[in-house]
């Protein structure tokens, strides 16, 4: 496996994903991980990521110098390249010019990670500092007019530094660079195959769980569905699932998921209709954070009651969760919790009921979760559903959530999504949904004036939801969607299309 040491780069995840896409297992550790932690993973190669700081700053995170004594190849990227120069006796100085964006490098030596590249290559830079003196034993492999040592290597010790980012698509032959490192230098094995990954997870669950019983919460989303399917394949009817219908889910979601699970032999599925409880607790509440809190707490209450009432007779030992890799890494790195509902479960349920936590997809990225799901024959329609927030439609109704508003929004959202699917646009969009404002405006129908709700349609292109661009929807399609919603859903007479980016806007409205 490859260890990626993360120095705070937004691209560290991308490096690990690219490595895995090339068939090699990759794990991310904090840049300052101890040598012991790194050695515990027995890496075949180490990649030092980029990062926002300067290696010259006081307190800049640096890798344990011992990584250069393990006898394994090391690739430094951007900040990692400078850290390598800095720690091995070279010199790094603040750059006179900042290089940012696309640049052309001159490949001075088509060797090492740059083997097979052309004399000139388009790459993506983002740096201020640069290496200005090579460490002993190193030779230059690439340069630009303003960065003499854009690439260097010590072929004997198998250390390689590149000032540019091979993991981003703007670097034309970035994949070749990573391939060279993995297969020419590290001689890594291609054993990260998605089918085998799924099979291994199933075998591991069998071994860990034995004849114990497992409880899983189904949310309607992809992660919990894939996690539950993997566990079901491993232990069949020893798995019990609780699906809380909060009344805040998308149209037909509860039926669709539960019908699918039942049809596929899921015997222990408990669908709890708690919509009335949620709605009555949300009555009169307008503050978004208070709504979130109420939903989180109510969810736990309902879930706990279901365990006590419906599952008391089963010897349940594990609580399974659909935690995925970025959830874990982000909460470890920043202390931030990825999903409040997921973390609530983690904190309260296992403790109260003396359960062990089982996280079958904790090492997978979202696209890998979907690919594993596909090897389990889960339908595309369930696997490729857009992300949906834990608090559901409650945060897509600005202000108070009422049964009337929920019904309007749920219907309008369903029409919107159906039109997107019919036109083939759905798959091009990262997340699309309708939102309702607590506002009635004038319209005209026949001879009469109407006062009805205003709806916003949101559709965004994004990679991870951290930043997003508004989706450039064809105008004819927008018109069709708008007519379809106003025609089919009573209570709406005006549709707006949201054209703000994140930042400064967010994806959701609350
Ligand atoms: P924002 O609105 O913050 O959304 O730009 C980014 C992504 O996060 C989802 N989101 C949530 N997910 N609980 C969740 O589980 C929440 O409270 C929550 N708020 C936003 C949102 O749908 C988008 O995918």
Boltz pocket constraint, residues with backbone or C-beta under 6 A from the ligand:
constraints:
  - pocket:
      binder: B
      contacts: [[A, 292], [A, 338], [A, 339], [A, 340], [A, 387], [A, 388], [A, 389], [A, 390], [A, 391], [A, 431], [A, 464], [A, 465], [A, 466], [A, 502], [A, 505], [A, 506], [A, 507], [A, 508], [A, 509]]
      max_distance: 6.0
